[in-house]
Amino acid sequence: MKKSLEKVAGVSQARIDFAKKTATVTFDADKISATALTKATTDAGYPSTVHK
């Protein structure tokens, strides 16, 4: 999942905690949306939702 997120243009960092089933993503909101990030993880086989 980390590699899938890091391939998305605008993502500068992705940290995955499989034990907590969370991902913390640092991204440029001018280049990518949170919705597009959840689509990237879902396409990689890891359905997700946004928590702020």
VMD Tcl script that builds the backbone (N, CA, C; Angstrom):
set m [mol new atoms 156]
animate dup $m
set s [atomselect $m all]
$s set {name element resname resid chain x y z} {
  {N N MET 1 A 0.815 -1.177 0.000}
  {CA C MET 1 A 0.000 0.000 0.000}
  {C C MET 1 A 0.863 1.247 0.000}
  {N N LYS 2 A 1.970 1.233 0.732}
  {CA C LYS 2 A 2.852 2.395 0.786}
  {C C LYS 2 A 3.343 2.770 -0.606}
  {N N LYS 3 A 3.761 1.781 -1.371}
  {CA C LYS 3 A 4.261 2.050 -2.722}
  {C C LYS 3 A 3.160 2.621 -3.606}
  {N N SER 4 A 1.948 2.122 -3.451}
  {CA C SER 4 A 0.826 2.633 -4.249}
  {C C SER 4 A 0.567 4.098 -3.946}
  {N N LEU 5 A 0.635 4.473 -2.685}
  {CA C LEU 5 A 0.414 5.864 -2.303}
  {C C LEU 5 A 1.557 6.759 -2.771}
  {N N GLU 6 A 2.788 6.283 -2.618}
  {CA C GLU 6 A 3.938 7.096 -2.988}
  {C C GLU 6 A 4.048 7.314 -4.493}
  {N N LYS 7 A 3.401 6.465 -5.291}
  {CA C LYS 7 A 3.403 6.639 -6.744}
  {C C LYS 7 A 2.462 7.752 -7.186}
  {N N VAL 8 A 1.550 8.158 -6.315}
  {CA C VAL 8 A 0.563 9.184 -6.663}
  {C C VAL 8 A 1.244 10.555 -6.669}
  {N N ALA 9 A 1.070 11.281 -7.761}
  {CA C ALA 9 A 1.661 12.620 -7.864}
  {C C ALA 9 A 1.101 13.514 -6.762}
  {N N GLY 10 A 1.991 14.174 -6.044}
  {CA C GLY 10 A 1.582 15.065 -4.965}
  {C C GLY 10 A 1.803 14.488 -3.579}
  {N N VAL 11 A 2.033 13.171 -3.490}
  {CA C VAL 11 A 2.297 12.538 -2.193}
  {C C VAL 11 A 3.782 12.673 -1.881}
  {N N SER 12 A 4.086 13.221 -0.706}
  {CA C SER 12 A 5.487 13.361 -0.321}
  {C C SER 12 A 5.910 12.305 0.694}
  {N N GLN 13 A 4.942 11.757 1.453}
  {CA C GLN 13 A 5.289 10.734 2.432}
  {C C GLN 13 A 4.061 9.894 2.757}
  {N N ALA 14 A 4.279 8.604 2.947}
  {CA C ALA 14 A 3.216 7.700 3.378}
  {C C ALA 14 A 3.774 6.789 4.459}
  {N N ARG 15 A 3.104 6.772 5.611}
  {CA C ARG 15 A 3.494 5.891 6.703}
  {C C ARG 15 A 2.329 4.947 6.982}
  {N N ILE 16 A 2.620 3.660 7.011}
  {CA C ILE 16 A 1.599 2.641 7.187}
  {C C ILE 16 A 1.800 1.953 8.535}
  {N N ASP 17 A 0.719 1.796 9.287}
  {CA C ASP 17 A 0.747 1.048 10.549}
  {C C ASP 17 A -0.261 -0.085 10.397}
  {N N PHE 18 A 0.228 -1.266 10.001}
  {CA C PHE 18 A -0.664 -2.386 9.762}
  {C C PHE 18 A -1.326 -2.878 11.047}
  {N N ALA 19 A -0.659 -2.734 12.178}
  {CA C ALA 19 A -1.247 -3.154 13.449}
  {C C ALA 19 A -2.493 -2.335 13.783}
  {N N LYS 20 A -2.430 -1.045 13.509}
  {CA C LYS 20 A -3.573 -0.161 13.778}
  {C C LYS 20 A -4.483 0.006 12.564}
  {N N LYS 21 A -4.059 -0.586 11.439}
  {CA C LYS 21 A -4.795 -0.481 10.182}
  {C C LYS 21 A -4.990 0.983 9.782}
  {N N THR 22 A -3.895 1.758 9.852}
  {CA C THR 22 A -3.948 3.174 9.476}
  {C C THR 22 A -2.800 3.528 8.533}
  {N N ALA 23 A -3.021 4.598 7.797}
  {CA C ALA 23 A -1.985 5.186 6.952}
  {C C ALA 23 A -2.012 6.685 7.200}
  {N N THR 24 A -0.840 7.251 7.360}
  {CA C THR 24 A -0.713 8.701 7.492}
  {C C THR 24 A 0.001 9.187 6.244}
  {N N VAL 25 A -0.660 10.068 5.505}
  {CA C VAL 25 A -0.144 10.498 4.218}
  {C C VAL 25 A 0.052 12.003 4.214}
  {N N THR 26 A 1.248 12.432 3.819}
  {CA C THR 26 A 1.546 13.846 3.636}
  {C C THR 26 A 1.479 14.114 2.140}
  {N N PHE 27 A 0.634 15.083 1.757}
  {CA C PHE 27 A 0.455 15.336 0.330}
  {C C PHE 27 A 0.166 16.805 0.067}
  {N N ASP 28 A 0.358 17.195 -1.187}
  {CA C ASP 28 A 0.088 18.552 -1.642}
  {C C ASP 28 A -1.359 18.611 -2.115}
  {N N ALA 29 A -2.217 19.280 -1.354}
  {CA C ALA 29 A -3.645 19.341 -1.667}
  {C C ALA 29 A -3.924 20.068 -2.981}
  {N N ASP 30 A -2.960 20.822 -3.489}
  {CA C ASP 30 A -3.133 21.476 -4.782}
  {C C ASP 30 A -2.939 20.502 -5.945}
  {N N LYS 31 A -2.318 19.352 -5.660}
  {CA C LYS 31 A -2.021 18.376 -6.710}
  {C C LYS 31 A -2.893 17.128 -6.637}
  {N N ILE 32 A -3.392 16.797 -5.453}
  {CA C ILE 32 A -4.137 15.552 -5.267}
  {C C ILE 32 A -5.163 15.751 -4.155}
  {N N SER 33 A -6.268 15.026 -4.241}
  {CA C SER 33 A -7.306 15.121 -3.208}
  {C C SER 33 A -7.297 13.872 -2.335}
  {N N ALA 34 A -7.886 13.990 -1.165}
  {CA C ALA 34 A -7.998 12.834 -0.271}
  {C C ALA 34 A -8.825 11.737 -0.937}
  {N N THR 35 A -9.808 12.115 -1.712}
  {CA C THR 35 A -10.628 11.139 -2.432}
  {C C THR 35 A -9.778 10.323 -3.403}
  {N N ALA 36 A -8.869 10.976 -4.096}
  {CA C ALA 36 A -7.989 10.269 -5.032}
  {C C ALA 36 A -7.050 9.318 -4.289}
  {N N LEU 37 A -6.650 9.693 -3.086}
  {CA C LEU 37 A -5.785 8.812 -2.291}
  {C C LEU 37 A -6.545 7.568 -1.846}
  {N N THR 38 A -7.795 7.722 -1.434}
  {CA C THR 38 A -8.570 6.543 -1.045}
  {C C THR 38 A -8.813 5.640 -2.247}
  {N N LYS 39 A -8.957 6.232 -3.426}
  {CA C LYS 39 A -9.102 5.420 -4.633}
  {C C LYS 39 A -7.819 4.641 -4.910}
  {N N ALA 40 A -6.675 5.269 -4.707}
  {CA C ALA 40 A -5.390 4.589 -4.932}
  {C C ALA 40 A -5.226 3.393 -4.001}
  {N N THR 41 A -5.603 3.548 -2.739}
  {CA C THR 41 A -5.473 2.419 -1.811}
  {C C THR 41 A -6.495 1.334 -2.135}
  {N N THR 42 A -7.702 1.727 -2.503}
  {CA C THR 42 A -8.728 0.747 -2.874}
  {C C THR 42 A -8.302 -0.029 -4.111}
  {N N ASP 43 A -7.745 0.672 -5.105}
  {CA C ASP 43 A -7.259 0.010 -6.319}
  {C C ASP 43 A -6.123 -0.961 -6.019}
  {N N ALA 44 A -5.375 -0.703 -4.933}
  {CA C ALA 44 A -4.279 -1.587 -4.535}
  {C C ALA 44 A -4.776 -2.763 -3.677}
  {N N GLY 45 A -6.101 -2.799 -3.424}
  {CA C GLY 45 A -6.654 -3.896 -2.640}
  {C C GLY 45 A -6.845 -3.595 -1.177}
  {N N TYR 46 A -6.723 -2.332 -0.800}
  {CA C TYR 46 A -6.875 -1.914 0.592}
  {C C TYR 46 A -7.917 -0.801 0.680}
  {N N PRO 47 A -9.204 -1.157 0.726}
  {CA C PRO 47 A -10.233 -0.110 0.830}
  {C C PRO 47 A -9.970 0.783 2.049}
  {N N SER 48 A -10.223 2.080 1.888}
  {CA C SER 48 A -9.909 3.006 2.974}
  {C C SER 48 A -10.932 4.134 3.057}
  {N N THR 49 A -10.851 4.860 4.156}
  {CA C THR 49 A -11.655 6.058 4.366}
  {C C THR 49 A -10.728 7.125 4.935}
  {N N VAL 50 A -11.191 8.366 4.895}
  {CA C VAL 50 A -10.386 9.482 5.386}
  {C C VAL 50 A -10.769 9.806 6.826}
  {N N HIS 51 A -9.766 9.923 7.676}
  {CA C HIS 51 A -9.932 10.376 9.061}
  {C C HIS 51 A -9.023 11.572 9.244}
  {N N LYS 52 A -9.576 12.670 9.750}
  {CA C LYS 52 A -8.755 13.873 9.929}
  {C C LYS 52 A -8.385 14.050 11.375}
}
mol reanalyze $m
mol bondsrecalc $m
mol representation Tube
mol addrep $m
